Amino acid sequence: MLKISEEIVAAIMAHGRREMPNEACGYLAAGPDGVVRHHFELTNMDRAPDHFTMNPAEQFAAIRRMREEGLQTAAVYHSHPETPARPSEEDIRLALDPTMLYVIVSLLPAPNAVRGFRISQGEAQEEEIIIVRSKS
């Protein structure tokens, strides 16, 4: 289960919209309470609407910053500009870390716009995502 703040959901959706028609990508990081309250926007070097490759230098910088700030890598995220929030065949083929949670945000006007998956040996298993409301 992944707990993510509604502010971060809004931020990664906005990132996806800014990058349209291409996929956006990045990391999600959790603080000591286990809730994702940080995101790291990375460059999709492919600049493509149906796949992404993260910039390696930005990946290393994001991981270094997470360590410096006492954060834990919680997930990799990417957007699907024109398809639902489920792994594509390419997403499944390129998911190399079975311990990583892959969060997909769909930019279609539909329910279930944010979903998470563990992907191992060509199989995607959905993991629950709980959106944590802001304290007002």
N, CA, C and O atoms as CSV, one atom per row, in Angstrom:
chain,resi,resn,atom,element,x,y,z
A,1,MET,N,N,0.844,-1.179,0.000
A,1,MET,CA,C,0.000,0.000,0.000
A,1,MET,C,C,0.892,1.246,0.000
A,1,MET,O,O,1.892,1.314,0.714
A,2,LEU,N,N,0.507,2.215,-0.809
A,2,LEU,CA,C,1.222,3.484,-0.875
A,2,LEU,C,C,0.292,4.589,-0.422
A,2,LEU,O,O,-0.827,4.715,-0.919
A,3,LYS,N,N,0.759,5.391,0.526
A,3,LYS,CA,C,0.012,6.575,0.948
A,3,LYS,C,C,0.679,7.781,0.304
A,3,LYS,O,O,1.895,7.957,0.387
A,4,ILE,N,N,-0.139,8.608,-0.338
A,4,ILE,CA,C,0.379,9.760,-1.062
A,4,ILE,C,C,-0.507,10.971,-0.798
A,4,ILE,O,O,-1.734,10.870,-0.817
A,5,SER,N,N,0.123,12.112,-0.552
A,5,SER,CA,C,-0.653,13.313,-0.255
A,5,SER,C,C,-1.372,13.799,-1.509
A,5,SER,O,O,-0.890,13.617,-2.628
A,6,GLU,N,N,-2.528,14.419,-1.305
A,6,GLU,CA,C,-3.291,14.923,-2.454
A,6,GLU,C,C,-2.523,16.020,-3.183
A,6,GLU,O,O,-2.711,16.208,-4.385
A,7,GLU,N,N,-1.653,16.753,-2.470
A,7,GLU,CA,C,-0.839,17.783,-3.131
A,7,GLU,C,C,0.128,17.158,-4.135
A,7,GLU,O,O,0.361,17.709,-5.211
A,8,ILE,N,N,0.682,16.016,-3.775
A,8,ILE,CA,C,1.616,15.347,-4.687
A,8,ILE,C,C,0.859,14.765,-5.875
A,8,ILE,O,O,1.346,14.823,-7.004
A,9,VAL,N,N,-0.316,14.211,-5.638
A,9,VAL,CA,C,-1.127,13.732,-6.767
A,9,VAL,C,C,-1.387,14.884,-7.735
A,9,VAL,O,O,-1.233,14.725,-8.946
A,10,ALA,N,N,-1.780,16.044,-7.203
A,10,ALA,CA,C,-2.038,17.214,-8.058
A,10,ALA,C,C,-0.763,17.631,-8.792
A,10,ALA,O,O,-0.819,17.997,-9.966
A,11,ALA,N,N,0.377,17.579,-8.116
A,11,ALA,CA,C,1.644,18.000,-8.731
A,11,ALA,C,C,2.067,17.066,-9.864
A,11,ALA,O,O,2.536,17.530,-10.903
A,12,ILE,N,N,1.906,15.765,-9.675
A,12,ILE,CA,C,2.332,14.862,-10.748
A,12,ILE,C,C,1.342,14.880,-11.912
A,12,ILE,O,O,1.731,14.656,-13.058
A,13,MET,N,N,0.070,15.143,-11.629
A,13,MET,CA,C,-0.898,15.322,-12.716
A,13,MET,C,C,-0.545,16.589,-13.501
A,13,MET,O,O,-0.595,16.585,-14.731
A,14,ALA,N,N,-0.192,17.666,-12.804
A,14,ALA,CA,C,0.196,18.907,-13.472
A,14,ALA,C,C,1.465,18.691,-14.299
A,14,ALA,O,O,1.579,19.206,-15.411
A,15,HIS,N,N,2.411,17.935,-13.758
A,15,HIS,CA,C,3.634,17.611,-14.505
A,15,HIS,C,C,3.268,16.884,-15.798
A,15,HIS,O,O,3.791,17.199,-16.867
A,16,GLY,N,N,2.371,15.917,-15.692
A,16,GLY,CA,C,1.933,15.184,-16.883
A,16,GLY,C,C,1.294,16.094,-17.918
A,16,GLY,O,O,1.562,15.965,-19.113
A,17,ARG,N,N,0.453,17.010,-17.468
A,17,ARG,CA,C,-0.209,17.932,-18.404
A,17,ARG,C,C,0.804,18.867,-19.079
A,17,ARG,O,O,0.678,19.171,-20.265
A,18,ARG,N,N,1.807,19.321,-18.316
A,18,ARG,CA,C,2.828,20.203,-18.900
A,18,ARG,C,C,3.638,19.505,-19.990
A,18,ARG,O,O,4.073,20.138,-20.952
A,19,GLU,N,N,3.834,18.207,-19.835
A,19,GLU,CA,C,4.667,17.456,-20.781
A,19,GLU,C,C,3.888,16.929,-21.990
A,19,GLU,O,O,4.479,16.393,-22.927
A,20,MET,N,N,2.562,17.082,-21.966
A,20,MET,CA,C,1.767,16.557,-23.082
A,20,MET,C,C,2.256,17.150,-24.401
A,20,MET,O,O,2.607,18.330,-24.442
A,21,PRO,N,N,2.288,16.385,-25.456
A,21,PRO,CA,C,1.656,15.074,-25.606
A,21,PRO,C,C,2.541,13.913,-25.163
A,21,PRO,O,O,2.171,12.752,-25.340
A,22,ASN,N,N,3.712,14.214,-24.586
A,22,ASN,CA,C,4.643,13.157,-24.186
A,22,ASN,C,C,4.406,12.707,-22.751
A,22,ASN,O,O,3.746,13.391,-21.968
A,23,GLU,N,N,4.958,11.549,-22.423
A,23,GLU,CA,C,4.879,11.054,-21.054
A,23,GLU,C,C,5.811,11.868,-20.159
A,23,GLU,O,O,6.900,12.264,-20.576
A,24,ALA,N,N,5.376,12.110,-18.941
A,24,ALA,CA,C,6.201,12.716,-17.903
A,24,ALA,C,C,6.689,11.583,-17.003
A,24,ALA,O,O,6.069,10.520,-16.950
A,25,CYS,N,N,7.793,11.803,-16.298
A,25,CYS,CA,C,8.308,10.756,-15.417
A,25,CYS,C,C,9.038,11.380,-14.234
A,25,CYS,O,O,9.441,12.543,-14.272
A,26,GLY,N,N,9.199,10.576,-13.180
A,26,GLY,CA,C,9.912,11.054,-12.012
A,26,GLY,C,C,9.871,10.047,-10.873
A,26,GLY,O,O,9.443,8.905,-11.039
A,27,TYR,N,N,10.326,10.500,-9.721
A,27,TYR,CA,C,10.345,9.698,-8.503
A,27,TYR,C,C,9.378,10.268,-7.478
A,27,TYR,O,O,9.127,11.472,-7.445
A,28,LEU,N,N,8.843,9.394,-6.652
A,28,LEU,CA,C,8.060,9.777,-5.478
A,28,LEU,C,C,8.865,9.377,-4.251
A,28,LEU,O,O,9.465,8.303,-4.219
A,29,ALA,N,N,8.877,10.244,-3.238
A,29,ALA,CA,C,9.645,9.978,-2.025
A,29,ALA,C,C,8.780,10.182,-0.794
A,29,ALA,O,O,7.953,11.092,-0.729
A,30,ALA,N,N,8.995,9.310,0.175
A,30,ALA,CA,C,8.240,9.356,1.421
A,30,ALA,C,C,9.125,9.840,2.562
A,30,ALA,O,O,10.328,9.584,2.601
A,31,GLY,N,N,8.487,10.545,3.486
A,31,GLY,CA,C,9.171,10.999,4.685
A,31,GLY,C,C,9.110,9.940,5.771
A,31,GLY,O,O,8.705,8.806,5.515
A,32,PRO,N,N,9.507,10.302,6.978
A,32,PRO,CA,C,9.534,9.352,8.092
A,32,PRO,C,C,8.171,8.737,8.417
A,32,PRO,O,O,8.102,7.633,8.958
A,33,ASP,N,N,7.087,9.447,8.088
A,33,ASP,CA,C,5.756,8.906,8.379
A,33,ASP,C,C,5.271,7.935,7.298
A,33,ASP,O,O,4.176,7.382,7.405
A,34,GLY,N,N,6.087,7.727,6.256
A,34,GLY,CA,C,5.727,6.783,5.205
A,34,GLY,C,C,4.801,7.344,4.139
A,34,GLY,O,O,4.438,6.630,3.204
A,35,VAL,N,N,4.412,8.603,4.258
A,35,VAL,CA,C,3.507,9.224,3.293
A,35,VAL,C,C,4.338,9.952,2.234
A,35,VAL,O,O,5.273,10.684,2.561
A,36,VAL,N,N,3.987,9.742,0.968
A,36,VAL,CA,C,4.674,10.442,-0.115
A,36,VAL,C,C,4.258,11.904,-0.067
A,36,VAL,O,O,3.094,12.247,-0.272
A,37,ARG,N,N,5.243,12.761,0.209
A,37,ARG,CA,C,5.016,14.204,0.271
A,37,ARG,C,C,6.029,14.965,-0.585
A,37,ARG,O,O,6.113,16.192,-0.526
A,38,HIS,N,N,6.795,14.216,-1.382
A,38,HIS,CA,C,7.820,14.824,-2.229
A,38,HIS,C,C,7.806,14.120,-3.584
A,38,HIS,O,O,7.602,12.909,-3.673
A,39,HIS,N,N,8.024,14.899,-4.625
A,39,HIS,CA,C,8.196,14.289,-5.945
A,39,HIS,C,C,9.383,14.961,-6.629
A,39,HIS,O,O,9.709,16.116,-6.354
A,40,PHE,N,N,10.006,14.225,-7.508
A,40,PHE,CA,C,11.163,14.702,-8.238
A,40,PHE,C,C,10.862,14.533,-9.725
A,40,PHE,O,O,10.833,13.417,-10.242
A,41,GLU,N,N,10.641,15.642,-10.394
A,41,GLU,CA,C,10.348,15.607,-11.821
A,41,GLU,C,C,11.645,15.378,-12.583
A,41,GLU,O,O,12.631,16.085,-12.380
A,42,LEU,N,N,11.632,14.382,-13.462
A,42,LEU,CA,C,12.801,14.071,-14.269
A,42,LEU,C,C,12.468,14.269,-15.748
A,42,LEU,O,O,11.300,14.295,-16.137
A,43,THR,N,N,13.497,14.406,-16.550
A,43,THR,CA,C,13.319,14.599,-17.981
A,43,THR,C,C,13.096,13.260,-18.672
A,43,THR,O,O,13.851,12.310,-18.463
A,44,ASN,N,N,12.053,13.191,-19.496
A,44,ASN,CA,C,11.844,12.031,-20.363
A,44,ASN,C,C,12.720,12.249,-21.586
A,44,ASN,O,O,12.373,13.016,-22.484
A,45,MET,N,N,13.850,11.572,-21.610
A,45,MET,CA,C,14.798,11.775,-22.698
A,45,MET,C,C,14.251,11.309,-24.043
A,45,MET,O,O,14.728,11.755,-25.087
A,46,ASP,N,N,13.265,10.427,-24.037
A,46,ASP,CA,C,12.683,9.941,-25.289
A,46,ASP,C,C,11.726,10.960,-25.908
A,46,ASP,O,O,11.490,10.950,-27.116
A,47,ARG,N,N,11.181,11.836,-25.068
A,47,ARG,CA,C,10.188,12.816,-25.540
A,47,ARG,C,C,9.154,12.126,-26.430
A,47,ARG,O,O,8.952,12.498,-27.586
A,48,ALA,N,N,8.505,11.109,-25.854
A,48,ALA,CA,C,7.560,10.294,-26.612
A,48,ALA,C,C,6.241,10.176,-25.854
A,48,ALA,O,O,6.234,10.219,-24.624
A,49,PRO,N,N,5.121,10.025,-26.570
A,49,PRO,CA,C,3.816,9.902,-25.925
A,49,PRO,C,C,3.503,8.500,-25.410
A,49,PRO,O,O,2.486,8.299,-24.746
A,50,ASP,N,N,4.372,7.522,-25.711
A,50,ASP,CA,C,4.053,6.149,-25.329
A,50,ASP,C,C,5.173,5.426,-24.591
A,50,ASP,O,O,5.065,4.225,-24.347
A,51,HIS,N,N,6.239,6.122,-24.232
A,51,HIS,CA,C,7.286,5.527,-23.400
A,51,HIS,C,C,8.197,6.622,-22.852
A,51,HIS,O,O,8.146,7.772,-23.288
A,52,PHE,N,N,9.023,6.241,-21.894
A,52,PHE,CA,C,9.926,7.210,-21.274
A,52,PHE,C,C,11.248,6.558,-20.925
A,52,PHE,O,O,11.324,5.353,-20.684
A,53,THR,N,N,12.285,7.376,-20.903
A,53,THR,CA,C,13.588,7.008,-20.367
A,53,THR,C,C,14.020,8.176,-19.497
A,53,THR,O,O,14.119,9.311,-19.962
A,54,MET,N,N,14.277,7.883,-18.224
A,54,MET,CA,C,14.703,8.930,-17.297
A,54,MET,C,C,16.148,9.342,-17.578
A,54,MET,O,O,16.976,8.519,-17.967
A,55,ASN,N,N,16.434,10.619,-17.377
A,55,ASN,CA,C,17.779,11.128,-17.518
A,55,ASN,C,C,18.627,10.587,-16.361
A,55,ASN,O,O,18.326,10.871,-15.202
A,56,PRO,N,N,19.691,9.806,-16.656
A,56,PRO,CA,C,20.482,9.187,-15.574
A,56,PRO,C,C,21.106,10.189,-14.603
A,56,PRO,O,O,21.130,9.940,-13.398
A,57,ALA,N,N,21.604,11.303,-15.102
A,57,ALA,CA,C,22.208,12.293,-14.198
A,57,ALA,C,C,21.161,12.844,-13.236
A,57,ALA,O,O,21.445,13.043,-12.056
A,58,GLU,N,N,19.951,13.089,-13.737
A,58,GLU,CA,C,18.875,13.573,-12.872
A,58,GLU,C,C,18.451,12.496,-11.872
A,58,GLU,O,O,18.116,12.806,-10.728
A,59,GLN,N,N,18.467,11.236,-12.300
A,59,GLN,CA,C,18.132,10.142,-11.378
A,59,GLN,C,C,19.103,10.126,-10.204
A,59,GLN,O,O,18.687,10.084,-9.046
A,60,PHE,N,N,20.397,10.160,-10.506
A,60,PHE,CA,C,21.404,10.133,-9.438
A,60,PHE,C,C,21.259,11.342,-8.523
A,60,PHE,O,O,21.365,11.211,-7.304
A,61,ALA,N,N,21.018,12.513,-9.096
A,61,ALA,CA,C,20.849,13.722,-8.283
A,61,ALA,C,C,19.625,13.603,-7.374
A,61,ALA,O,O,19.682,14.002,-6.211
A,62,ALA,N,N,18.527,13.061,-7.886
A,62,ALA,CA,C,17.311,12.902,-7.079
A,62,ALA,C,C,17.549,11.924,-5.929
A,62,ALA,O,O,17.138,12.184,-4.799
A,63,ILE,N,N,18.208,10.807,-6.213
A,63,ILE,CA,C,18.481,9.805,-5.171
A,63,ILE,C,C,19.408,10.415,-4.110
A,63,ILE,O,O,19.200,10.214,-2.914
A,64,ARG,N,N,20.412,11.146,-4.543
A,64,ARG,CA,C,21.334,11.788,-3.601
A,64,ARG,C,C,20.575,12.776,-2.709
A,64,ARG,O,O,20.786,12.814,-1.497
A,65,ARG,N,N,19.697,13.569,-3.314
A,65,ARG,CA,C,18.922,14.541,-2.529
A,65,ARG,C,C,17.994,13.840,-1.534
A,65,ARG,O,O,17.854,14.284,-0.394
A,66,MET,N,N,17.361,12.745,-1.968
A,66,MET,CA,C,16.502,11.991,-1.040
A,66,MET,C,C,17.312,11.528,0.164
A,66,MET,O,O,16.873,11.674,1.305
A,67,ARG,N,N,18.486,10.973,-0.088
A,67,ARG,CA,C,19.330,10.502,1.021
A,67,ARG,C,C,19.707,11.646,1.948
A,67,ARG,O,O,19.650,11.506,3.169
A,68,GLU,N,N,20.093,12.779,1.369
A,68,GLU,CA,C,20.481,13.945,2.175
A,68,GLU,C,C,19.334,14.453,3.037
A,68,GLU,O,O,19.554,14.938,4.146
A,69,GLU,N,N,18.094,14.341,2.522
A,69,GLU,CA,C,16.924,14.854,3.234
A,69,GLU,C,C,16.220,13.792,4.076
A,69,GLU,O,O,15.163,14.057,4.647
A,70,GLY,N,N,16.796,12.593,4.157
A,70,GLY,CA,C,16.212,11.541,4.969
A,70,GLY,C,C,14.918,10.965,4.394
A,70,GLY,O,O,14.057,10.495,5.137
A,71,LEU,N,N,14.789,11.004,3.081
A,71,LEU,CA,C,13.598,10.477,2.417
A,71,LEU,C,C,13.873,9.093,1.856
A,71,LEU,O,O,15.021,8.709,1.633
A,72,GLN,N,N,12.803,8.357,1.633
A,72,GLN,CA,C,12.896,7.026,1.038
A,72,GLN,C,C,12.264,7.039,-0.344
A,72,GLN,O,O,11.205,7.635,-0.539
A,73,THR,N,N,12.906,6.385,-1.304
A,73,THR,CA,C,12.303,6.244,-2.620
A,73,THR,C,C,11.070,5.359,-2.473
A,73,THR,O,O,11.165,4.219,-2.018
A,74,ALA,N,N,9.918,5.889,-2.859
A,74,ALA,CA,C,8.666,5.147,-2.711
A,74,ALA,C,C,8.180,4.569,-4.033
A,74,ALA,O,O,7.550,3.511,-4.052
A,75,ALA,N,N,8.469,5.259,-5.149
A,75,ALA,CA,C,7.950,4.797,-6.442
A,75,ALA,C,C,8.585,5.576,-7.583
A,75,ALA,O,O,9.135,6.663,-7.406
A,76,VAL,N,N,8.486,4.975,-8.752
A,76,VAL,CA,C,8.723,5.666,-10.015
A,76,VAL,C,C,7.341,6.005,-10.538
A,76,VAL,O,O,6.432,5.178,-10.472
A,77,TYR,N,N,7.172,7.218,-11.058
A,77,TYR,CA,C,5.879,7.547,-11.662
A,77,TYR,C,C,6.066,7.951,-13.113
A,77,TYR,O,O,7.122,8.438,-13.516
A,78,HIS,N,N,5.017,7.737,-13.880
A,78,HIS,CA,C,4.979,8.295,-15.234
A,78,HIS,C,C,3.522,8.477,-15.640
A,78,HIS,O,O,2.610,7.873,-15.074
A,79,SER,N,N,3.339,9.328,-16.638
A,79,SER,CA,C,1.983,9.630,-17.092
A,79,SER,C,C,1.647,8.859,-18.358
A,79,SER,O,O,2.523,8.480,-19.136
A,80,HIS,N,N,0.361,8.643,-18.536
A,80,HIS,CA,C,-0.184,8.117,-19.786
A,80,HIS,C,C,-1.099,9.204,-20.342
A,80,HIS,O,O,-2.231,9.357,-19.883
A,81,PRO,N,N,-0.613,9.963,-21.333
A,81,PRO,CA,C,-1.398,11.088,-21.847
A,81,PRO,C,C,-2.741,10.687,-22.470
A,81,PRO,O,O,-3.714,11.436,-22.376
A,82,GLU,N,N,-2.800,9.520,-23.099
A,82,GLU,CA,C,-4.015,9.162,-23.840
A,82,GLU,C,C,-4.534,7.763,-23.542
A,82,GLU,O,O,-5.397,7.258,-24.261
A,83,THR,N,N,-4.021,7.134,-22.495
A,83,THR,CA,C,-4.470,5.784,-22.157
A,83,THR,C,C,-4.731,5.685,-20.654
A,83,THR,O,O,-4.261,6.522,-19.884
A,84,PRO,N,N,-5.479,4.664,-20.238
A,84,PRO,CA,C,-5.777,4.499,-18.807
A,84,PRO,C,C,-4.518,4.242,-17.971
A,84,PRO,O,O,-3.446,3.952,-18.502
A,85,ALA,N,N,-4.678,4.356,-16.672
A,85,ALA,CA,C,-3.588,4.145,-15.710
A,85,ALA,C,C,-3.415,2.650,-15.460
A,85,ALA,O,O,-3.792,2.125,-14.412
A,86,ARG,N,N,-2.840,1.991,-16.444
A,86,ARG,CA,C,-2.482,0.569,-16.310
A,86,ARG,C,C,-1.214,0.357,-17.134
A,86,ARG,O,O,-0.992,1.057,-18.123
A,87,PRO,N,N,-0.385,-0.600,-16.734
A,87,PRO,CA,C,0.886,-0.788,-17.447
A,87,PRO,C,C,0.659,-1.237,-18.891
A,87,PRO,O,O,-0.134,-2.137,-19.168
A,88,SER,N,N,1.374,-0.586,-19.791
A,88,SER,CA,C,1.373,-1.014,-21.185
A,88,SER,C,C,2.298,-2.225,-21.310
A,88,SER,O,O,3.020,-2.561,-20.371
A,89,GLU,N,N,2.272,-2.869,-22.458
A,89,GLU,CA,C,3.195,-3.988,-22.683
A,89,GLU,C,C,4.637,-3.515,-22.540
A,89,GLU,O,O,5.478,-4.227,-21.992
A,90,GLU,N,N,4.920,-2.315,-23.034
A,90,GLU,CA,C,6.281,-1.777,-22.917
A,90,GLU,C,C,6.626,-1.473,-21.462
A,90,GLU,O,O,7.752,-1.730,-21.034
A,91,ASP,N,N,5.676,-0.929,-20.691
A,91,ASP,CA,C,5.923,-0.686,-19.261
A,91,ASP,C,C,6.317,-1.987,-18.571
A,91,ASP,O,O,7.253,-2.017,-17.771
A,92,ILE,N,N,5.607,-3.045,-18.882
A,92,ILE,CA,C,5.884,-4.350,-18.256
A,92,ILE,C,C,7.241,-4.873,-18.701
A,92,ILE,O,O,8.013,-5.373,-17.883
A,93,ARG,N,N,7.532,-4.761,-19.973
A,93,ARG,CA,C,8.801,-5.263,-20.517
A,93,ARG,C,C,9.998,-4.516,-19.926
A,93,ARG,O,O,11.046,-5.116,-19.686
A,94,LEU,N,N,9.848,-3.220,-19.692
A,94,LEU,CA,C,10.971,-2.407,-19.229
A,94,LEU,C,C,11.054,-2.246,-17.711
A,94,LEU,O,O,11.967,-1.584,-17.217
A,95,ALA,N,N,10.133,-2.830,-16.970
A,95,ALA,CA,C,10.168,-2.765,-15.500
A,95,ALA,C,C,11.216,-3.755,-14.997
A,95,ALA,O,O,10.953,-4.952,-14.885
A,96,LEU,N,N,12.393,-3.242,-14.700
A,96,LEU,CA,C,13.517,-4.118,-14.368
A,96,LEU,C,C,13.676,-4.390,-12.877
A,96,LEU,O,O,14.392,-5.316,-12.497
A,97,ASP,N,N,13.029,-3.610,-12.036
A,97,ASP,CA,C,13.193,-3.757,-10.591
A,97,ASP,C,C,11.891,-4.279,-9.974
A,97,ASP,O,O,10.940,-3.515,-9.809
A,98,PRO,N,N,11.837,-5.570,-9.631
A,98,PRO,CA,C,10.595,-6.127,-9.080
A,98,PRO,C,C,10.237,-5.590,-7.698
A,98,PRO,O,O,9.118,-5.799,-7.228
A,99,THR,N,N,11.170,-4.901,-7.038
A,99,THR,CA,C,10.868,-4.337,-5.715
A,99,THR,C,C,10.288,-2.924,-5.817
A,99,THR,O,O,9.771,-2.390,-4.836
A,100,MET,N,N,10.375,-2.323,-7.002
A,100,MET,CA,C,9.910,-0.950,-7.191
A,100,MET,C,C,8.409,-0.909,-7.417
A,100,MET,O,O,7.843,-1.789,-8.067
A,101,LEU,N,N,7.776,0.111,-6.881
A,101,LEU,CA,C,6.370,0.386,-7.183
A,101,LEU,C,C,6.345,1.356,-8.354
A,101,LEU,O,O,7.039,2.373,-8.342
A,102,TYR,N,N,5.551,1.042,-9.357
A,102,TYR,CA,C,5.410,1.885,-10.544
A,102,TYR,C,C,4.032,2.534,-10.493
A,102,TYR,O,O,3.010,1.852,-10.564
A,103,VAL,N,N,4.018,3.853,-10.369
A,103,VAL,CA,C,2.773,4.602,-10.305
A,103,VAL,C,C,2.512,5.206,-11.682
A,103,VAL,O,O,3.380,5.844,-12.277
A,104,ILE,N,N,1.295,4.987,-12.170
A,104,ILE,CA,C,0.897,5.505,-13.475
A,104,ILE,C,C,-0.257,6.470,-13.266
A,104,ILE,O,O,-1.232,6.152,-12.585
A,105,VAL,N,N,-0.137,7.657,-13.860
A,105,VAL,CA,C,-1.215,8.641,-13.811
A,105,VAL,C,C,-1.769,8.817,-15.213
A,105,VAL,O,O,-1.035,9.131,-16.151
A,106,SER,N,N,-3.064,8.612,-15.343
A,106,SER,CA,C,-3.724,8.807,-16.628
A,106,SER,C,C,-4.245,10.231,-16.707
A,106,SER,O,O,-4.797,10.757,-15.741
A,107,LEU,N,N,-4.065,10.846,-17.861
A,107,LEU,CA,C,-4.550,12.207,-18.057
A,107,LEU,C,C,-5.920,12.218,-18.730
A,107,LEU,O,O,-6.436,13.280,-19.079
A,108,LEU,N,N,-6.507,11.034,-18.912
A,108,LEU,CA,C,-7.865,10.948,-19.435
A,108,LEU,C,C,-8.847,11.380,-18.359
A,108,LEU,O,O,-8.578,11.184,-17.173
A,109,PRO,N,N,-9.980,11.964,-18.740
A,109,PRO,CA,C,-10.990,12.321,-17.736
A,109,PRO,C,C,-11.780,11.074,-17.333
A,109,PRO,O,O,-12.857,10.802,-17.864
A,110,ALA,N,N,-11.221,10.327,-16.388
A,110,ALA,CA,C,-11.848,9.073,-15.970
A,110,ALA,C,C,-11.488,8.785,-14.515
A,110,ALA,O,O,-10.513,9.323,-13.992
A,111,PRO,N,N,-12.279,7.935,-13.868
A,111,PRO,CA,C,-11.924,7.532,-12.502
A,111,PRO,C,C,-10.660,6.662,-12.527
A,111,PRO,O,O,-10.220,6.222,-13.589
A,112,ASN,N,N,-10.096,6.427,-11.367
A,112,ASN,CA,C,-8.883,5.610,-11.230
A,112,ASN,C,C,-7.731,6.175,-12.054
A,112,ASN,O,O,-7.058,5.444,-12.780
A,113,ALA,N,N,-7.514,7.479,-11.934
A,113,ALA,CA,C,-6.468,8.141,-12.706
A,113,ALA,C,C,-5.072,7.886,-12.151
A,113,ALA,O,O,-4.087,8.110,-12.854
A,114,VAL,N,N,-4.964,7.422,-10.902
A,114,VAL,CA,C,-3.669,7.147,-10.284
A,114,VAL,C,C,-3.696,5.732,-9.739
A,114,VAL,O,O,-4.499,5.398,-8.867
A,115,ARG,N,N,-2.799,4.903,-10.270
A,115,ARG,CA,C,-2.746,3.503,-9.831
A,115,ARG,C,C,-1.289,3.073,-9.706
A,115,ARG,O,O,-0.411,3.598,-10.392
A,116,GLY,N,N,-1.049,2.114,-8.824
A,116,GLY,CA,C,0.303,1.614,-8.599
A,116,GLY,C,C,0.402,0.124,-8.880
A,116,GLY,O,O,-0.551,-0.627,-8.674
A,117,PHE,N,N,1.574,-0.290,-9.354
A,117,PHE,CA,C,1.786,-1.686,-9.731
A,117,PHE,C,C,3.191,-2.134,-9.359
A,117,PHE,O,O,4.156,-1.378,-9.475
A,118,ARG,N,N,3.283,-3.379,-8.909
A,118,ARG,CA,C,4.565,-4.079,-8.787
A,118,ARG,C,C,4.627,-4.959,-10.030
A,118,ARG,O,O,3.654,-5.630,-10.374
A,119,ILE,N,N,5.755,-4.953,-10.688
A,119,ILE,CA,C,5.886,-5.697,-11.936
A,119,ILE,C,C,7.078,-6.629,-11.816
A,119,ILE,O,O,8.205,-6.197,-11.575
A,120,SER,N,N,6.808,-7.920,-11.988
A,120,SER,CA,C,7.854,-8.934,-11.864
A,120,SER,C,C,7.595,-10.055,-12.865
A,120,SER,O,O,6.475,-10.553,-12.981
A,121,GLN,N,N,8.622,-10.437,-13.571
A,121,GLN,CA,C,8.564,-11.550,-14.518
A,121,GLN,C,C,7.378,-11.431,-15.476
A,121,GLN,O,O,6.678,-12.408,-15.744
A,122,GLY,N,N,7.169,-10.233,-15.980
A,122,GLY,CA,C,6.138,-10.013,-16.977
A,122,GLY,C,C,4.723,-9.928,-16.446
A,122,GLY,O,O,3.773,-9.892,-17.228
A,123,GLU,N,N,4.564,-9.896,-15.132
A,123,GLU,CA,C,3.241,-9.819,-14.516
A,123,GLU,C,C,3.121,-8.542,-13.693
A,123,GLU,O,O,4.013,-8.203,-12.916
A,124,ALA,N,N,2.008,-7.841,-13.874
A,124,ALA,CA,C,1.742,-6.628,-13.104
A,124,ALA,C,C,0.699,-6.922,-12.037
A,124,ALA,O,O,-0.385,-7.426,-12.329
A,125,GLN,N,N,1.042,-6.600,-10.805
A,125,GLN,CA,C,0.144,-6.799,-9.667
A,125,GLN,C,C,-0.195,-5.430,-9.097
A,125,GLN,O,O,0.699,-4.695,-8.679
A,126,GLU,N,N,-1.487,-5.078,-9.076
A,126,GLU,CA,C,-1.874,-3.766,-8.575
A,126,GLU,C,C,-1.680,-3.681,-7.069
A,126,GLU,O,O,-1.938,-4.636,-6.336
A,127,GLU,N,N,-1.219,-2.521,-6.628
A,127,GLU,CA,C,-1.049,-2.235,-5.204
A,127,GLU,C,C,-1.934,-1.048,-4.851
A,127,GLU,O,O,-2.045,-0.093,-5.621
A,128,GLU,N,N,-2.550,-1.114,-3.702
A,128,GLU,CA,C,-3.463,-0.058,-3.272
A,128,GLU,C,C,-2.738,1.258,-3.067
A,128,GLU,O,O,-1.632,1.301,-2.528
A,129,ILE,N,N,-3.384,2.337,-3.510
A,129,ILE,CA,C,-2.898,3.687,-3.261
A,129,ILE,C,C,-3.965,4.421,-2.459
A,129,ILE,O,O,-5.135,4.455,-2.839
A,130,ILE,N,N,-3.539,5.010,-1.341
A,130,ILE,CA,C,-4.440,5.795,-0.507
A,130,ILE,C,C,-4.003,7.250,-0.610
A,130,ILE,O,O,-2.851,7.586,-0.337
A,131,ILE,N,N,-4.937,8.109,-1.007
A,131,ILE,CA,C,-4.650,9.535,-1.106
A,131,ILE,C,C,-4.979,10.175,0.231
A,131,ILE,O,O,-6.112,10.111,0.707
A,132,VAL,N,N,-3.975,10.789,0.823
A,132,VAL,CA,C,-4.092,11.400,2.141
A,132,VAL,C,C,-4.512,12.858,1.947
A,132,VAL,O,O,-3.854,13.615,1.233
A,133,ARG,N,N,-5.598,13.233,2.582
A,133,ARG,CA,C,-6.138,14.588,2.482
A,133,ARG,C,C,-5.250,15.589,3.223
A,133,ARG,O,O,-4.562,15.253,4.187
A,134,SER,N,N,-5.293,16.810,2.741
A,134,SER,CA,C,-4.544,17.893,3.397
A,134,SER,C,C,-5.136,18.195,4.748
A,134,SER,O,O,-6.329,18.007,4.988
A,135,LYS,N,N,-4.270,18.670,5.629
A,135,LYS,CA,C,-4.745,19.148,6.932
A,135,LYS,C,C,-5.169,20.588,6.731
A,135,LYS,O,O,-4.344,21.427,6.369
A,136,SER,N,N,-6.432,20.891,6.957
A,136,SER,CA,C,-6.921,22.260,6.758
A,136,SER,C,C,-7.185,22.952,8.067
A,136,SER,O,O,-7.601,24.110,8.079
